[in-house]
Amino acid sequence: MTYTSPIISEINQRYIDVPFQTEADACDRLCGMLPPEDYLMAYSPDYEASNTIYPEAEWPEMIARIDETGGWLERYIRVILDQGREPSCVYAATAQAVQVIQAKQFGVDKVRLLSWISGYRHNGTRTSGSSVPGAAVWMEGTGLQPRSDDPRVKDDIVAGRYKHAHPATGYGTAQASGWKETARHFRTHEWFKVATVGAFVSALINGWVILGGRDGHCVCHVRPMLDGGRIISMYANSWGTDFGATHEIANGVKARGFGYDSRAKISTMVSRGAWAIRTVIRPSWMV
């Protein structure tokens, strides 16, 4: 019998292979993913050259094992993000990915919500958007500021762990003086370019978050699934909880905001560039 992930029965078919540009108009959101710049294409090492690629024949057993334990990455998501009317999907997906890895490395109770606008306003324009490898360079060297509306961030500032926070919306919001000293606590450590479907599925099985997009929109992929042997990838979007299917996130919370890509869409995505993140910087005060 060909393996089918239990979650398949819960999938809302409307959210498979969503036409992002059309859906963005319906949701009053903006797509903002630019093609990767040529000089940045070589920035990240290739996942397939550096890591194990699992044969497709082994995917059902591996996915079934993680399905049984409930260990997929959406369980590390603290909140579904909402980029509002800013074309900042690349940095919103990046912020979500970093928060997921924070939860995986340090625990969900240690996650600090991050302001994607604090990165986007320096690496994009208000009308054109950003590229994923550009965000990778930014995240390894500079980082994102924590969000001013997160109670844990407010406690950090009172405790003197860092000085500044930034809103999650509002491109025009100015950065406080010395903001880079705060952002350096929230940087990524490793990015790998994912260029094949096999690398894409293998990275997700290994628990790496993948940033990738199509139709001008970037999302955060968190889980591979099998439907009668056919691969589907689930992603967390950044259009709030008015979009998408509902799944369980951190602490057993049910949240709307997910979609799914078929193998055809995954193939399109990796042909244009997708990137995996494995680890983030641990702040010295986070114990």
Buried (B, 14 or more C-beta within 10 A) or exposed (E): EEBBBEBBEEBEEEBBBBEBEEBBEEBEBBBBBBEBEEEBEEBBEBBBEEBEBBEEEEBBEBBBEBBEEEEBBBBBBBBBBBBBEBBBBBBBBBBBBBBBBBBBBBEBEBBBBBBBBBBBBBBBEBEEBBBBBBBBBBBBEBBBBBBBEBEBBBEBBEEEBBEBBBEBBEBEBEBEEEBEEBBBBBBBBBBBBBBBBBBBBBBBBBBBBBBBBBBBBBBBBBBBBBBEEEBBBBBBBBBBBEBBBBBBBBEEEEBBBBBBBBBEBBBBBBEBBBBBBBEBBBBEEBE
